[in-house]
């Protein structure tokens, strides 16, 4: 009996070791969804190692500890707050929130904008009806009078509202989506931050929730990475990325940029799903920036959306 349990633990340890290596796999199938659950890997490896040690299943202990080491090699560089150069320029505060098909509580959003003194609000899954409801019921447009223009319907819509003067560089509406009308809107704007031009893009790549959706997910992230590499000057990319640090495609996109939560020691704070019975297990909402010092950052909960909002106070270099 004991030997059978030992063999079972050895199998579990091998599975944990294989799972620990998915950090580096850029594959299709279930891999991207498994990567989103990467936080489970070290916990599972530790549990297997502990149980195997109690039963003196030495080989299982060794394999589980190797799995733990491999996951640590992947995670520790991200867990460690990234160093930053100090800045002394003007500041702005950005909030990115997925409003879950326009169902998020508009009064709560307006309260957060006022309390946090939000300068730029990036709303994903926000169609024009939601923006109108937010504006009409809360008076938020007195705080954020500038906008990125008409949002696409349903979950494809993305809106940028700003306290700062703003020029729309690309609305990314139906005219830009003739080849694929299901593609989420990702508007590009130029902010005037105390006389300094800053490019901001609200982003919402498609999700990798099924194998059929994976090519579009990869294409969206790759296109954002290319655009980011071609864009000069101070830059902010904010929204629901449907990806995070365990995904190689996200790491390529974020290379050379500061992730506000990571910089402030919150790289593994999960943002989704925030309102279901299961606890949030992955961080897919981000505020990325270059040309700024991240002064502070955090998350906010809004009723009737399954995402936490991510806010960041940024100081221009």
C-alpha positions as CSV (number, residue, x, y, z in Angstrom):
1,X,0.0,0.0,0.0
2,X,2.7,2.4,1.0
3,X,4.7,1.7,-2.2
4,X,1.6,2.4,-4.3
5,X,1.1,5.7,-2.6
6,X,4.8,6.5,-3.1
7,X,4.5,5.8,-6.8
8,X,1.4,7.9,-7.0
9,X,3.2,10.8,-5.4
10,X,6.1,10.3,-7.8
11,X,3.7,10.6,-10.7
12,X,2.2,13.8,-9.2
13,X,5.7,15.2,-8.7
14,X,6.6,14.5,-12.3
15,X,3.4,16.3,-13.4
16,X,4.3,19.3,-11.2
17,X,7.8,19.4,-12.8
18,X,6.3,19.4,-16.3
19,X,3.8,22.1,-15.2
20,X,6.7,24.2,-13.8
21,X,8.2,24.3,-17.3
22,X,5.1,25.7,-19.1
23,X,6.4,29.2,-18.2
24,X,8.7,28.9,-21.3
25,X,6.2,27.1,-23.6
26,X,4.7,29.2,-26.4
27,X,2.4,26.6,-27.6
28,X,-1.3,26.2,-28.6
29,X,-4.0,23.9,-27.1
30,X,-4.6,24.2,-23.4
31,X,-1.2,25.7,-22.6
32,X,-2.1,29.4,-22.4
33,X,-5.0,28.6,-20.0
34,X,-2.6,26.4,-18.0
35,X,-0.1,29.2,-17.8
36,X,-2.7,31.5,-16.4
37,X,-2.9,29.0,-13.4
38,X,0.9,29.1,-12.9
39,X,0.5,30.2,-9.2
40,X,-0.9,26.7,-8.5
41,X,2.3,25.0,-9.6
42,X,4.6,25.9,-6.6
43,X,1.8,25.3,-4.2
44,X,1.2,21.9,-5.6
45,X,4.9,21.0,-5.7
46,X,5.3,22.0,-2.1
47,X,2.3,19.9,-1.1
48,X,3.6,16.9,-2.9
49,X,7.0,17.3,-1.4
50,X,5.6,17.6,2.1
51,X,3.4,14.5,1.8
52,X,6.2,12.5,0.2
53,X,8.6,13.5,3.0
54,X,6.1,12.2,5.6
55,X,5.9,8.9,3.8
56,X,9.6,8.9,3.1
57,X,9.1,8.6,-0.6
58,X,12.5,10.1,-1.4
59,X,12.4,10.1,-5.1
60,X,9.0,11.9,-5.1
61,X,10.5,14.5,-2.6
62,X,13.4,15.1,-4.9
63,X,11.3,15.5,-8.1
64,X,8.8,17.8,-6.3
65,X,11.7,20.0,-4.9
66,X,13.1,20.3,-8.5
67,X,9.7,21.4,-9.6
68,X,9.6,24.0,-6.9
69,X,13.1,25.2,-7.9
70,X,12.1,25.5,-11.6
71,X,9.0,27.5,-10.7
72,X,11.0,29.7,-8.4
73,X,13.5,30.4,-11.3
74,X,10.5,31.5,-13.4
75,X,8.7,33.5,-10.8
76,X,11.3,35.2,-8.6
77,X,12.5,37.7,-11.2
78,X,8.9,38.8,-11.7
79,X,8.1,38.8,-7.9
80,X,11.1,41.1,-7.2
81,X,10.1,44.8,-7.6
82,X,11.8,46.2,-10.7
83,X,14.3,49.0,-10.1
84,X,13.3,52.4,-11.4
85,X,15.1,55.7,-12.2
86,X,13.6,58.6,-10.3
87,X,11.7,61.3,-12.2
88,X,10.7,64.9,-11.4
89,X,8.1,65.6,-14.1
90,X,4.3,66.1,-13.9
91,X,2.1,63.3,-12.6
92,X,-1.0,61.6,-13.9
93,X,-3.1,58.7,-12.5
94,X,-4.6,56.1,-14.8
95,X,-7.3,53.5,-14.1
96,X,-8.0,50.5,-16.3
97,X,-11.2,48.6,-15.7
98,X,-13.0,45.9,-17.6
99,X,-16.7,46.6,-17.0
100,X,-17.9,43.1,-18.0
101,X,-20.3,43.7,-20.9
102,X,-21.2,47.1,-19.6
103,X,-22.7,45.7,-16.3
104,X,-20.3,47.4,-13.8
105,X,-21.8,49.8,-11.3
106,X,-21.4,53.3,-12.7
107,X,-21.8,55.0,-9.3
108,X,-18.8,53.1,-7.9
109,X,-16.7,54.0,-10.9
110,X,-17.5,57.7,-10.4
111,X,-16.7,57.5,-6.7
112,X,-13.3,55.9,-7.4
113,X,-12.5,58.5,-10.1
114,X,-13.2,61.2,-7.6
115,X,-11.4,59.6,-4.6
116,X,-8.3,58.6,-6.5
117,X,-8.3,61.8,-8.6
118,X,-8.1,59.7,-11.8
119,X,-6.8,61.6,-14.8
120,X,-7.4,58.9,-17.5
121,X,-10.0,56.2,-17.3
122,X,-9.6,53.2,-19.7
123,X,-12.8,51.1,-19.9
124,X,-12.9,47.8,-21.8
125,X,-16.1,45.9,-22.7
126,X,-17.7,49.3,-22.6
127,X,-20.1,50.0,-25.5
128,X,-21.6,53.4,-26.2
129,X,-24.7,52.7,-24.1
130,X,-22.5,52.1,-21.0
131,X,-20.5,55.3,-21.6
132,X,-23.8,57.2,-21.9
133,X,-25.1,55.7,-18.7
134,X,-21.9,56.4,-16.9
135,X,-22.0,60.0,-18.1
136,X,-25.7,60.6,-17.6
137,X,-26.1,59.1,-14.1
138,X,-22.9,60.2,-12.4
139,X,-21.8,63.5,-14.0
140,X,-18.4,62.0,-14.5
141,X,-17.9,64.1,-17.6
142,X,-17.4,67.1,-15.5
143,X,-14.3,65.3,-14.1
144,X,-13.3,63.7,-17.4
145,X,-14.5,65.9,-20.3
146,X,-12.3,64.4,-23.1
147,X,-13.1,61.0,-24.7
148,X,-11.9,58.7,-27.5
149,X,-15.1,58.8,-29.5
150,X,-17.8,56.3,-30.1
151,X,-17.3,52.8,-28.7
152,X,-18.0,49.6,-30.5
153,X,-21.0,47.5,-29.5
154,X,-21.0,45.0,-26.6
155,X,-17.7,43.5,-25.4
156,X,-15.7,44.9,-28.4
157,X,-16.1,48.4,-27.1
158,X,-13.2,50.3,-25.4
159,X,-13.5,53.9,-24.2
160,X,-10.8,56.3,-22.9
161,X,-12.1,59.3,-20.8
162,X,-9.6,61.9,-19.7
163,X,-9.3,64.9,-17.4
164,X,-6.3,66.0,-19.5
165,X,-6.6,67.5,-23.0
166,X,-6.5,64.6,-25.5
167,X,-6.2,64.1,-29.2
168,X,-7.6,60.8,-30.8
169,X,-4.9,59.3,-33.0
170,X,-6.8,56.2,-33.9
171,X,-10.4,55.5,-32.8
172,X,-10.2,51.9,-34.0
173,X,-13.9,51.7,-34.7
174,X,-15.8,49.8,-37.4
175,X,-13.9,51.4,-40.2
176,X,-10.7,49.8,-38.9
177,X,-12.4,46.4,-38.4
178,X,-13.7,45.6,-41.9
179,X,-11.6,42.5,-42.0
180,X,-12.7,41.3,-38.5
181,X,-15.7,43.0,-36.9
182,X,-15.3,40.9,-33.7
183,X,-11.9,42.3,-32.9
184,X,-12.0,44.4,-29.7
185,X,-11.5,48.2,-30.1
186,X,-8.0,49.4,-29.0
187,X,-8.0,53.2,-29.4
188,X,-4.8,55.3,-29.4
189,X,-4.8,58.8,-28.0
190,X,-2.3,61.6,-27.3
191,X,-2.5,63.2,-23.9
192,X,-1.2,66.7,-23.1
193,X,0.5,66.2,-19.7
194,X,1.4,69.7,-18.6
195,X,2.6,70.5,-22.1
196,X,4.3,67.1,-22.7
197,X,2.8,64.7,-25.3
198,X,2.1,61.2,-24.0
199,X,0.8,58.4,-26.2
200,X,-1.8,56.1,-24.5
201,X,-3.5,53.0,-25.9
202,X,-6.4,51.2,-24.3
203,X,-6.0,47.5,-25.1
204,X,-8.2,44.4,-25.0
205,X,-6.7,41.5,-27.0
206,X,-9.0,38.6,-27.6
207,X,-9.0,35.8,-25.0
208,X,-7.3,32.4,-25.3
209,X,-10.3,30.6,-23.8
210,X,-10.6,28.0,-26.6
211,X,-8.2,26.5,-29.2
212,X,-10.3,28.2,-31.9
213,X,-9.5,31.6,-30.4
214,X,-5.8,31.1,-29.9
215,X,-4.6,32.4,-33.3
216,X,-6.5,35.6,-32.8
217,X,-5.1,36.0,-29.3
218,X,-1.6,35.5,-30.5
219,X,-2.1,37.8,-33.5
220,X,-3.5,40.6,-31.2
221,X,-0.6,40.4,-28.8
222,X,2.0,40.2,-31.5
223,X,0.5,43.3,-33.2
224,X,0.5,45.2,-30.0
225,X,4.2,44.2,-29.4
226,X,5.1,45.5,-32.9
227,X,3.2,48.7,-32.4
228,X,4.8,49.3,-29.0
229,X,8.3,48.8,-30.5
230,X,7.5,51.3,-33.3
231,X,6.1,54.0,-30.9
232,X,8.5,56.6,-29.6
233,X,8.2,58.9,-26.6
234,X,6.4,58.5,-23.3
235,X,3.9,55.6,-23.6
236,X,1.1,54.1,-21.5
237,X,-0.6,50.8,-22.5
238,X,-3.5,50.0,-20.2
239,X,-6.5,47.6,-20.1
240,X,-7.5,44.0,-20.1
241,X,-4.6,42.1,-21.8
242,X,-6.1,38.7,-21.4
243,X,-2.6,37.6,-20.6
244,X,0.1,38.1,-17.9
245,X,3.6,37.3,-16.9
246,X,3.3,33.5,-17.3
247,X,2.6,34.0,-21.0
248,X,5.7,34.4,-23.3
249,X,3.6,36.6,-25.7
250,X,2.8,39.0,-22.9
251,X,6.5,39.1,-21.8
252,X,7.5,40.1,-25.3
253,X,4.9,42.9,-25.3
254,X,5.9,44.2,-21.9
255,X,9.6,44.0,-22.5
256,X,11.2,47.3,-21.7
257,X,8.1,48.7,-20.0
258,X,7.2,49.0,-16.4
259,X,4.2,47.1,-15.2
260,X,2.7,49.2,-12.4
261,X,1.7,46.4,-10.1
262,X,5.0,44.5,-10.6
263,X,7.1,47.7,-9.9
264,X,5.2,48.2,-6.7
265,X,5.7,44.5,-5.5
266,X,2.3,43.3,-6.6
267,X,3.2,41.2,-9.6
268,X,1.2,38.3,-8.5
269,X,-1.9,40.1,-7.3
270,X,-4.7,38.4,-9.3
271,X,-7.3,40.6,-11.0
272,X,-9.6,38.0,-12.5
273,X,-12.2,36.5,-11.8
274,X,-12.9,38.9,-8.9
275,X,-16.7,38.3,-8.3
276,X,-17.3,34.6,-8.7
277,X,-17.3,31.9,-6.1
278,X,-13.8,30.8,-7.0
279,X,-11.0,33.2,-5.9
280,X,-9.2,35.3,-8.4
281,X,-6.3,33.4,-9.7
282,X,-4.6,35.3,-12.5
283,X,-3.5,38.9,-13.3
284,X,-4.6,39.9,-16.8
285,X,-5.3,43.6,-16.2
286,X,-2.3,45.9,-16.4
287,X,-1.0,49.4,-16.7
288,X,2.3,49.4,-18.6
289,X,4.4,52.5,-19.1
290,X,7.7,53.7,-20.4
291,X,9.2,57.1,-19.8
292,X,7.6,57.3,-16.4
293,X,8.4,56.5,-12.8
294,X,5.6,54.4,-11.1
295,X,5.0,56.3,-7.9
296,X,2.2,54.1,-6.6
297,X,-0.3,51.5,-7.9
298,X,-3.0,49.2,-6.7
299,X,-6.3,47.5,-7.5
300,X,-10.0,48.5,-6.9
301,X,-13.1,46.4,-6.7
302,X,-16.2,47.5,-8.6
303,X,-19.6,45.8,-8.1
304,X,-21.0,43.8,-11.0
305,X,-17.8,43.2,-12.9
306,X,-15.6,40.1,-12.7
307,X,-12.3,42.1,-13.0
308,X,-10.5,44.3,-10.5
309,X,-9.5,47.7,-11.8
310,X,-5.8,48.6,-11.8
311,X,-4.7,52.1,-11.1
312,X,-1.3,53.7,-11.4
313,X,0.2,57.1,-10.4
314,X,2.9,57.9,-12.9
315,X,5.5,60.6,-12.9
316,X,6.9,61.7,-16.2
317,X,10.7,61.6,-16.7
